[in-house]
Amino acid sequence: MMAVKYKYQIGNSIIETSDLATIPNGVQYEAIEYSTALSAEEITQNYLTAIKSKYEKYKADGIVAYEDFRARIVFKVRTGQLSQAQGVTIKRYLGPSYDEINTNGDWVTAKAFLSETIIAENDAFVEDYKSEALQIMADYIIQNFPQ
């Protein structure tokens, strides 16, 4: 995008302005066109800053998601719906993915890790928790990550 600024001289001073009305009457001036476009480096830096900012939000949301996950497991252990050993087992399988979202905001990576997690046959009860976590992550990704 192009813009115009004006350059004029009063005595030994050269003055530049973008407002033509500020040039004193009778003073000769020169109109100078210049580009207001950002450099490639500025565009890149602005983009990186925006990404970092979004990941701070993703991380904050990940902390909430992890706290919800932990609270549900603790509740089920305390109410006898799960044994403490089962709670620990669920945490062992799902914890690394939840750690990705609550420490880094990496929801896509967390979902990929969890998708690849193989639940041992004797821990089949974890599958429902894994499916629920995958759905939570998928929904979040759809709502928050540009395609």
ABEGO torsion letter per residue (X at the ends): XBBBBBBBBBEABBBBBABAAABBBGBBBBBBBBBABBBAAAAAAAAAAAAAAAAAAAAAAAAAAAAAAAAAAAAAAAAGABBAAAAAAAAAAAAAAAAAAAAAGBAAAAAAAAAABBBBAAAAAAAAAAAAAAAAAAAAAAAABBX
